[in-house]
Amino acid sequence: MTTDRNNDEILLHVDDVSVSFGAVNALIDISFEIKKHETLAIIGPNGAGKSLLLRLCHGLLAPSAGTIIWNGNPGAQHRRRQGMVFQHPMLLRRSVLANVTYALKVHGIRGRANRERAFEMLRETGLEALAHSPARVLSGGEQRRLALARAWSLEPRVWFLDEPTASLDPAGTVAVEDIMLRIS
């Protein structure tokens, strides 16, 4: 990594990262940087390792080789300042509201501030009317919007979005894209 004055703008630096599972090399020598206010898209065919790379950057997996540096700190994951939305969101067996309030509670936000922030995120994502509905009965697009609301509530500096509009109908795609634009 260079030592110029723009380094304070670099949020994530991935340097020659590889991931192996036994004899299978899933990722080999991947390097890139993400700077503040930058959008980076990772594209490729199915099975190319895009989702694996996102999980690696989010700290859910450790690299077999190479380094991942957050804000100039090798080995630091800074997961608290990251938002991760999976292609197939993992929802809690709770209400829509409780899915957001639980994430806030885990991150130390409790009481009135928790509930107010959760309702704000549900309003922002068009889910306020569904606040007391079970999260698991939502449509695919609503589940994706709930995952965005939950992650957005934590005010991440970096977002990892794994095919956020895959398998959605046109209206669901537009709704999710609109939310992503407002977040950015």
CORRANOR-V79324 format. One record per residue. N is the residue number from 1. D_LAST is the distance of its C-alpha to the last C-alpha in whole Angstrom. Layout:
n->N d_last->D_LAST
n->N d_last->D_LAST
This chain:
n->1 d_last->26
n->2 d_last->27
n->3 d_last->28
n->4 d_last->26
n->5 d_last->25
n->6 d_last->21
n->7 d_last->21
n->8 d_last->20
n->9 d_last->16
n->10 d_last->17
n->11 d_last->15
n->12 d_last->17
n->13 d_last->20
n->14 d_last->22
n->15 d_last->26
n->16 d_last->28
n->17 d_last->27
n->18 d_last->29
n->19 d_last->30
n->20 d_last->33
n->21 d_last->35
n->22 d_last->38
n->23 d_last->39
n->24 d_last->36
n->25 d_last->34
n->26 d_last->30
n->27 d_last->28
n->28 d_last->30
n->29 d_last->29
n->30 d_last->25
n->31 d_last->24
n->32 d_last->20
n->33 d_last->18
n->34 d_last->14
n->35 d_last->14
n->36 d_last->11
n->37 d_last->8
n->38 d_last->10
n->39 d_last->9
n->40 d_last->12
n->41 d_last->14
n->42 d_last->17
n->43 d_last->20
n->44 d_last->23
n->45 d_last->26
n->46 d_last->27
n->47 d_last->28
n->48 d_last->27
n->49 d_last->25
n->50 d_last->21
n->51 d_last->21
n->52 d_last->23
n->53 d_last->21
n->54 d_last->18
n->55 d_last->21
n->56 d_last->22
n->57 d_last->19
n->58 d_last->18
n->59 d_last->22
n->60 d_last->23
n->61 d_last->26
n->62 d_last->28
n->63 d_last->28
n->64 d_last->32
n->65 d_last->32
n->66 d_last->29
n->67 d_last->27
n->68 d_last->23
n->69 d_last->22
n->70 d_last->20
n->71 d_last->19
n->72 d_last->23
n->73 d_last->24
n->74 d_last->26
n->75 d_last->26
n->76 d_last->24
n->77 d_last->21
n->78 d_last->19
n->79 d_last->18
n->80 d_last->18
n->81 d_last->15
n->82 d_last->13
n->83 d_last->12
n->84 d_last->14
n->85 d_last->15
n->86 d_last->18
n->87 d_last->19
n->88 d_last->22
n->89 d_last->20
n->90 d_last->23
n->91 d_last->23
n->92 d_last->26
n->93 d_last->29
n->94 d_last->28
n->95 d_last->27
n->96 d_last->23
n->97 d_last->23
n->98 d_last->25
n->99 d_last->22
n->100 d_last->20
n->101 d_last->22
n->102 d_last->24
n->103 d_last->21
n->104 d_last->20
n->105 d_last->24
n->106 d_last->24
n->107 d_last->22
n->108 d_last->24
n->109 d_last->23
n->110 d_last->26
n->111 d_last->28
n->112 d_last->26
n->113 d_last->23
n->114 d_last->22
n->115 d_last->23
n->116 d_last->22
n->117 d_last->18
n->118 d_last->19
n->119 d_last->20
n->120 d_last->17
n->121 d_last->15
n->122 d_last->17
n->123 d_last->17
n->124 d_last->13
n->125 d_last->14
n->126 d_last->17
n->127 d_last->19
n->128 d_last->21
n->129 d_last->24
n->130 d_last->24
n->131 d_last->24
n->132 d_last->28
n->133 d_last->28
n->134 d_last->28
n->135 d_last->25
n->136 d_last->27
n->137 d_last->28
n->138 d_last->25
n->139 d_last->24
n->140 d_last->22
n->141 d_last->19
n->142 d_last->20
n->143 d_last->20
n->144 d_last->17
n->145 d_last->15
n->146 d_last->17
n->147 d_last->16
n->148 d_last->12
n->149 d_last->13
n->150 d_last->16
n->151 d_last->13
n->152 d_last->10
n->153 d_last->14
n->154 d_last->14
n->155 d_last->11
n->156 d_last->11
n->157 d_last->10
n->158 d_last->10
n->159 d_last->9
n->160 d_last->12
n->161 d_last->12
n->162 d_last->16
n->163 d_last->16
n->164 d_last->14
n->165 d_last->16
n->166 d_last->19
n->167 d_last->23
n->168 d_last->21
n->169 d_last->23
n->170 d_last->21
n->171 d_last->20
n->172 d_last->18
n->173 d_last->16
n->174 d_last->15
n->175 d_last->14
n->176 d_last->12
n->177 d_last->11
n->178 d_last->10
n->179 d_last->9
n->180 d_last->6
n->181 d_last->5
n->182 d_last->5
n->183 d_last->4
n->184 d_last->0
